[in-house]
Amino acid sequence: MTTTTRSTARPTTARTAPGRAPRVLLAPDKFKGSLTAGEVAAHLAAGLRRAVPGVVTCELPVADGGEGTLEAALAAGFTPVDLVAAGALGDPVATRYARRGGTAVVEMAAVTGLATVIPTPGTALVASSRGLGEVIAHALDSGAREIVVGVGGSASTDGGAGMLAALGARLTSGAGDLADGGGHLHELVDVDLSGLHPALAEAEIVLASDVDNPLLGEHGAAAVYGPQKGADPGTVAELELGLATWVDVLATVGVTGARGYAAEPGAGAAGGVGFACLLLGAERRPGVEEVLALTGFADCLAGVDLVVTGEGSLDLQSLHGKTPVGVAVAAAGVPTVAVCGRSALDPERAAAAGFAAVLALTDIEPDVARCLAEAGPLLETLAVRLVEHLPTAAPRDPVTPRSVPPETTTPMENA
């Protein structure tokens, strides 16, 4: 399916209708595996314009700090900065970050993301956050002094050691410089932070993440997220040993608060990159809140009649820091409808999360494979049902949903 992305935070008006035109703010996250957030917003806008002459739409793709954060910043007017940095497995990759004034938005998934590797126990041991550090260094070199680091979707479990190495730290084993990857951290014997990038002393680092795991233990980076990155039980144990060694050596060489930072909520984010960011003095902020602030959501909200958000799959996990709920909270007082590929939320939970309604592609197309392959056109069809939540307007082409019993609906993973 070919789609055209029209990611813009500026209102665009269809044919003018008599009286006040309804205003709709479209602030979705991506439909993973199908559409980017910008494409989701564009398809919803197209469907609304066909159904409601004169509707005014504001397309504002957003994210929760993970994949899509960079796209959201660029759609909000940030300037892309292209560069080459080390990928998760060390190969050079073309990547970019977003810049506006003194602020740089860096997305870990865009340089060392899990989507760039085929996860295996082997990749879980050698994947590194070095490329993230290279991107941050580039931003610092260019004069940025506020660095927003979105860390979702990482491939590595190296405690941020690779990131710090790229920023000037020296990590050594008994045989010399330590090789990258969490699988080598257990060999660490010394850390020298004296060579860290000098601009870090005056820079503000923001850790955009909703993950509240500590670095170590049964709720830590290796145990909880290692398996998602290809780690089997033996590999998880190796990574845990490496992370514990990393903390011990940092504490031994006199890094103030190393053990305390390891226990803080968020230290386990992105395989321990959260821990390294905290060592640098970062402030952890909820990812979706930070993205909404960067993209000017509050300004776009003024005067709208309806907010539409969403993601590929709405489920219980969505209630814990994911984009749709964050948008609904930020839009308090304005009716908010969630649009998704599939929904596992009952009406009570959906209402408690702040949604006036939840509309799913599976409401009008029970074939999940088709929902994935034709998400754009189906979103345009589904958008007609948004008319029910507008103060003035009548649908041009009403949609008759086909109900699908929960027990016959296939889970729409990566939708």
C-alpha positions in Angstrom: 0.0 0.0 0.0 1.4 3.4 -0.9 0.6 6.3 1.4 1.5 9.9 1.5 2.7 11.4 4.8 1.4 14.9 5.5 2.7 15.4 9.0 2.0 19.0 10.0 0.9 20.8 13.1 -0.8 23.5 11.2 -4.6 23.5 10.8 -5.8 22.7 7.3 -9.3 23.5 6.3 -11.6 21.7 3.9 -14.6 23.3 2.2 -16.1 25.9 4.4 -19.6 25.1 5.8 -22.1 27.7 7.0 -21.6 28.6 10.7 -18.6 27.5 12.8 -16.6 24.7 11.3 -15.9 21.8 13.7 -12.2 21.6 14.8 -10.5 18.3 15.3 -7.0 17.7 16.7 -5.5 14.5 15.4 -2.7 13.3 17.7 -2.1 9.6 17.2 1.0 7.4 17.7 2.1 5.0 15.0 0.3 1.8 14.1 3.3 -0.4 14.5 3.9 -2.6 11.4 1.4 -0.6 9.3 1.6 3.2 9.5 3.7 5.9 11.0 1.9 8.4 13.3 2.0 11.0 10.5 0.3 8.6 8.1 -2.3 7.7 10.7 -3.2 11.4 11.2 -3.3 12.0 7.4 -5.7 9.1 6.7 -8.0 10.2 9.6 -8.0 13.7 8.2 -8.8 12.6 4.7 -11.7 10.5 6.0 -13.0 13.4 8.1 -12.8 15.9 5.2 -14.8 13.7 3.0 -17.5 13.1 5.6 -17.7 16.7 7.0 -17.5 19.6 4.6 -15.6 22.5 6.3 -14.0 20.5 9.1 -10.8 22.0 10.3 -8.1 19.4 11.2 -4.8 19.8 12.9 -2.5 16.8 12.3 0.0 16.4 15.2 1.7 13.0 15.2 3.0 12.2 18.7 4.9 9.4 20.5 5.8 8.1 24.0 9.6 8.6 23.8 10.2 5.5 21.8 10.0 4.9 18.1 8.3 7.8 16.4 9.6 10.5 18.8 11.9 11.8 16.1 9.1 11.9 13.5 6.9 13.8 16.0 9.6 16.4 16.6 10.2 16.9 12.9 6.5 17.2 12.2 6.3 19.9 14.9 8.9 22.1 13.1 12.3 20.8 14.3 15.0 20.6 11.7 16.6 17.2 10.8 20.3 16.7 11.3 21.7 13.8 9.3 24.8 11.9 10.3 26.4 8.4 10.3 26.8 6.6 13.7 27.5 3.1 15.0 24.4 0.8 14.8 23.5 -1.6 17.5 26.0 -4.2 16.3 28.7 -1.7 15.4 28.2 -1.2 11.7 27.9 2.4 10.5 24.3 3.4 9.9 22.7 6.6 8.5 20.6 8.2 11.1 19.4 11.6 12.2 18.2 13.7 15.2 16.0 16.8 15.4 17.1 20.3 16.3 15.4 23.5 17.1 17.4 26.3 18.7 19.4 24.9 21.6 17.3 21.7 21.9 18.1 18.4 20.2 15.7 15.4 20.2 17.5 12.1 19.9 15.7 8.8 19.3 17.6 5.7 20.4 15.5 3.5 18.1 16.7 5.5 15.1 20.3 4.5 15.6 20.6 1.4 17.9 17.1 0.2 17.8 15.9 -3.4 18.3 14.1 -3.2 14.9 17.6 -2.9 13.2 18.7 -6.4 14.3 17.4 -10.0 14.3 17.4 -10.7 18.0 19.3 -13.7 19.2 21.3 -14.6 22.3 24.4 -13.5 20.4 23.1 -10.1 19.4 21.8 -9.5 23.0 25.4 -9.9 24.3 27.1 -7.7 21.8 24.6 -5.0 21.0 25.8 -1.6 22.2 24.5 1.9 22.9 27.6 3.5 21.4 25.8 5.0 18.5 23.4 6.8 20.8 26.4 8.4 22.4 27.8 9.4 19.1 24.5 11.2 18.1 24.5 13.0 21.5 28.1 14.0 21.0 27.3 15.4 17.5 24.4 17.4 19.0 26.7 18.8 21.7 29.4 19.7 19.2 26.8 21.6 17.2 25.9 23.7 20.2 22.8 22.0 21.5 22.5 22.3 25.3 19.2 20.6 26.0 19.3 17.0 24.8 16.0 15.1 25.0 16.8 11.4 24.8 13.9 9.1 23.8 15.0 5.6 24.7 12.3 3.2 23.8 12.9 0.3 21.4 16.6 -0.3 22.2 18.6 -3.4 21.2 21.3 -3.3 23.9 21.6 -4.2 27.5 25.0 -2.6 28.2 24.0 -0.2 31.0 24.7 2.7 28.8 28.4 1.9 28.8 28.7 2.2 25.0 27.0 5.6 25.2 29.4 6.9 27.8 32.4 5.5 25.9 31.3 7.5 22.8 31.0 10.6 25.0 34.6 10.2 26.1 34.6 7.7 29.0 37.4 5.1 29.0 36.4 1.5 30.0 39.2 -1.0 30.4 39.5 -4.7 31.0 42.7 -6.6 32.0 43.6 -6.8 28.3 43.0 -3.1 27.4 40.0 -1.2 26.1 36.8 -3.0 26.8 34.9 -4.3 23.8 31.3 -3.0 23.3 28.3 -4.9 24.5 26.7 -6.0 27.7 28.3 -9.5 27.4 31.7 -7.9 28.0 30.9 -5.8 31.0 31.8 -8.6 33.4 35.4 -8.1 32.2 35.5 -4.5 33.3 38.2 -3.5 35.8 38.5 0.3 35.5 36.5 3.3 34.3 37.9 6.8 33.7 35.3 9.5 33.2 37.7 12.4 33.1 37.5 12.6 29.3 33.7 13.0 29.1 32.6 15.6 26.6 33.1 19.0 28.2 29.8 20.4 27.1 28.0 17.8 29.3 28.9 20.0 32.3 26.5 22.7 31.1 24.0 20.6 29.2 20.5 19.6 30.4 19.8 15.9 29.6 16.2 14.8 29.6 15.5 11.1 29.8 12.1 10.7 28.0 10.9 7.3 29.3 8.0 5.8 31.2 9.9 2.7 32.2 10.3 2.7 36.0 12.5 -0.5 36.4 15.7 -0.3 38.3 18.9 -1.4 36.7 19.5 -4.7 38.5 17.5 -7.6 39.9 14.3 -9.5 39.0 12.7 -6.2 37.9 15.8 -4.9 36.2 16.9 -4.3 32.6 18.3 -7.8 31.9 15.6 -9.8 33.6 12.6 -7.9 32.3 13.7 -6.7 28.9 16.6 -9.0 27.9 14.3 -11.7 26.6 12.6 -9.2 24.2 16.1 -8.6 22.8 16.9 -12.2 22.1 18.4 -13.2 25.5 17.7 -16.8 26.7 18.0 -17.5 30.5 21.8 -18.1 30.3 22.3 -14.8 28.4 20.1 -12.9 30.9 22.4 -14.2 33.7 25.5 -13.0 31.8 24.0 -9.6 31.2 22.9 -9.3 34.8 26.5 -10.1 35.9 27.9 -7.5 33.5 25.5 -4.8 34.8 26.3 -5.6 38.4 30.0 -5.4 37.6 29.5 -2.1 35.8 27.9 -0.6 38.9 30.5 -2.1 41.2 33.5 -0.7 39.2 31.9 2.7 39.0 31.4 2.8 42.7 34.9 1.5 43.3 36.5 4.3 41.2 34.5 6.9 43.2 31.6 7.8 41.0 29.3 9.4 43.5 25.9 7.8 43.9 26.5 5.0 41.4 24.8 2.3 43.5 21.9 4.7 44.3 21.3 5.6 40.7 21.2 1.9 39.8 18.3 1.5 42.2 16.3 4.5 40.9 13.1 4.1 38.9 14.1 4.4 35.2 17.6 3.2 35.6 16.7 0.0 33.7 15.3 1.9 30.7 16.8 0.9 27.4 19.0 -1.8 28.8 20.4 0.5 31.4 20.9 3.6 29.2 18.6 5.2 31.8 21.2 4.5 34.4 24.0 6.1 32.4 21.8 9.2 31.7 21.1 9.5 35.5 24.9 9.4 36.1 25.1 12.4 33.8 22.5 14.2 35.8 19.5 13.6 33.6 16.0 14.4 34.6 13.6 11.6 33.9 10.2 12.8 32.5 7.3 10.7 31.2 7.9 10.2 27.5 4.5 11.1 26.2 4.4 14.3 28.3 7.8 15.4 27.0 6.8 14.8 23.4 3.5 16.6 23.8 5.4 19.6 25.3 8.0 19.5 22.4 5.3 19.4 19.8 3.1 22.2 21.2 0.1 20.1 22.0 -1.3 22.6 24.4 -1.3 25.3 21.8 -3.0 23.1 19.2 -5.6 22.1 21.7 -7.1 25.6 22.1 -10.5 25.9 20.5 -10.9 22.3 19.3 -14.1 20.3 19.6 -12.6 16.8 19.5 -9.2 15.2 20.0 -8.5 11.9 18.3 -5.5 9.8 19.4 -4.6 6.1 19.1 -2.1 3.4 18.4 -2.1 0.0 16.8 -3.3 -2.0 19.8 -5.1 -0.7 22.8 -4.8 -3.0 25.8 -4.0 -3.0 29.5 -0.4 -2.0 28.7 -1.7 1.1 27.0 -2.9 2.3 30.4 0.7 2.6 31.7 2.3 5.6 30.1 1.4 4.9 26.4 0.6 7.7 24.0 -3.2 7.5 23.8 -3.8 7.8 27.6 -1.2 10.6 27.8 -3.1 12.5 25.1 -6.4 11.9 26.9 -5.0 13.2 30.2 -3.5 16.3 28.5 -6.8 17.0 26.6 -8.8 16.9 29.8 -12.1 18.8 29.2 -12.1 18.1 25.5 -13.8 14.9 24.3 -11.1 12.4 23.2 -11.7 9.4 21.0 -9.1 6.6 20.6 -8.7 4.9 17.2 -6.8 1.7 17.0 -6.3 -1.5 15.0 -7.8 -3.6 17.8 -8.9 -3.0 21.3 -8.8 -5.2 24.3 -10.1 -2.6 26.7 -13.6 -3.0 28.1 -15.8 0.2 28.1 -15.3 0.8 31.8 -11.5 0.8 31.5 -11.6 2.9 28.3 -13.8 5.5 30.0 -11.6 5.5 33.1 -8.6 6.2 30.8 -10.4 9.3 29.5 -11.8 8.1 26.2 -15.3 9.2 25.1 -15.1 6.2 22.7 -12.7 3.6 21.2 -13.0 2.9 17.5 -11.1 -0.1 16.1 -10.4 -1.3 12.6 -11.6 -4.7 13.6 -15.1 -3.1 14.2 -15.5 -2.7 10.5 -13.1 -5.4 9.2 -12.7 -8.6 11.2 -9.9 -9.9 9.0 -6.8 -8.9 10.9 -4.5 -9.5 8.0 -6.5 -7.0 5.9 -6.4 -4.5 8.8 -2.6 -4.7 8.7 -2.3 -4.5 5.0 -5.0 -1.8 4.3 -4.8 0.2 7.6 -4.8 3.5 5.7 -8.0 3.1 3.7 -9.8 1.4 6.6 -8.9 4.4 8.8 -10.4 6.7 6.3 -13.6 4.7 6.4 -13.6 4.5 10.2 -13.1 8.2 10.5 -16.8 8.7 9.4 -17.8 7.4 12.9 -15.9 10.3 14.5 -18.7 12.6 13.3 -20.9 11.2 16.1 -18.6 13.1 18.5 -18.6 16.4 16.8 -20.9 19.2 17.9 -22.1 20.0 14.4 -22.0 18.0 11.2 -23.7 15.0 9.7 -21.9 12.1 8.2 -21.9 11.9 4.4 -21.4 8.1 4.2 -22.4 6.3 7.4 -20.5 3.1 8.3 -22.3 0.0 9.5 -19.8 -1.8 11.8 -19.5 -5.5 11.8 -19.2 -6.7 15.3 -16.7 -9.4 16.1 -17.1 -11.5 19.2 -13.9 -11.2 21.4 -13.3 -15.0 21.3 -13.0 -14.9 17.5 -10.7 -11.9 17.2 -7.1 -12.7 16.6 -4.7 -10.6 18.6 -3.3 -7.9 16.3 0.3 -7.8 17.4 2.5 -5.1 15.8 -0.6 -3.4 14.5 
